[in-house]
């Protein structure tokens, strides 16, 4: 299942998720820090969404209340609950 999530409060503007049930098949970000976001995307491939959410939720970027990893957790939550 392919879904798109519009991020809030980050340099990246959108996250594209491809899920197989609760398993993350692939992740790609639009915008943001390209190298770091490619790395995060590769690290979560094959993980259960709940495991990735537990690791990424609540991470902040500097003084911002969120981050790209936190937004990925929010996108995963939305995809799982869809």
Phi, psi and omega in degrees: 000123179261130178225159177237141181231125177277118183285161180230125173081018180230167177291325174288150185249341182204149175236130175255124180246141170237116185244148171239092188067240179258012179259132179280116178274315178201156179222137171218143182252148170256122182080186179085192182277097191310308183297313180297319182288328173295319179297313178300316181301315180293324181294326183270348178302132180086352179278155169289142180303319183297324178291317179295318178300314181299325182278328190258332185297134176094353177292135181249154177249106182058234181266003178286150179282358182216184178202173176297318176299320178296320178293326174297319177299318179294321178296319179295318177301315180296320181293319182292324182273359182287000000 
